[in-house]
Amino acid sequence: MTVAIHYGSFINVGIQFLITMWVIFMIVKAVNKVKLSNSLAPKE
Protein backbone atom coordinates (compact mmCIF):
# COMPACT_ATOMS: atom_id res chain seq x y z
CA MET A 1 0.00 0.00 0.00
CA THR A 2 1.54 3.27 -1.08
CA VAL A 3 0.96 6.58 0.61
CA ALA A 4 -0.24 9.19 -1.85
CA ILE A 5 0.61 12.80 -1.12
CA HIS A 6 -1.90 15.04 -2.83
CA TYR A 7 0.12 18.17 -3.51
CA GLY A 8 -2.58 19.60 -5.78
CA SER A 9 -5.29 19.60 -3.12
CA PHE A 10 -2.86 20.99 -0.53
CA ILE A 11 -1.83 23.85 -2.83
CA ASN A 12 -5.49 24.48 -3.72
CA VAL A 13 -6.47 24.78 -0.05
CA GLY A 14 -3.50 27.09 0.56
CA ILE A 15 -4.46 29.38 -2.32
CA GLN A 16 -8.12 29.46 -1.25
CA PHE A 17 -7.03 30.32 2.30
CA LEU A 18 -4.82 33.18 1.09
CA ILE A 19 -7.58 34.58 -1.14
CA THR A 20 -10.10 34.38 1.72
CA MET A 21 -7.75 36.11 4.16
CA TRP A 22 -7.00 38.86 1.58
CA VAL A 23 -10.72 39.50 1.00
CA ILE A 24 -11.41 39.66 4.75
CA PHE A 25 -8.45 42.02 5.19
CA MET A 26 -9.77 44.34 2.46
CA ILE A 27 -13.28 44.33 3.99
CA VAL A 28 -11.92 45.18 7.46
CA LYS A 29 -9.74 47.91 5.94
CA ALA A 30 -12.76 49.44 4.16
CA VAL A 31 -14.91 49.30 7.31
CA ASN A 32 -12.17 50.96 9.35
CA LYS A 33 -11.83 53.69 6.72
CA VAL A 34 -15.59 54.36 6.83
CA LYS A 35 -15.58 54.47 10.63
CA LEU A 36 -12.59 56.81 10.65
CA SER A 37 -14.14 59.19 8.12
CA ASN A 38 -17.39 59.20 10.12
CA SER A 39 -15.59 60.02 13.35
CA LEU A 40 -13.69 62.88 11.69
CA ALA A 41 -16.84 64.42 10.20
CA PRO A 42 -17.86 67.68 11.87
CA LYS A 43 -20.70 67.20 14.29
CA GLU A 44 -23.57 69.66 14.17
PyMOL commands that set and color helices and strands:
alter all, ss='L'
color gray80, all
select helices_A, chain A and resi 7-40
alter helices_A, ss='H'
color red, helices_A
deselect
rebuild
show_as cartoon
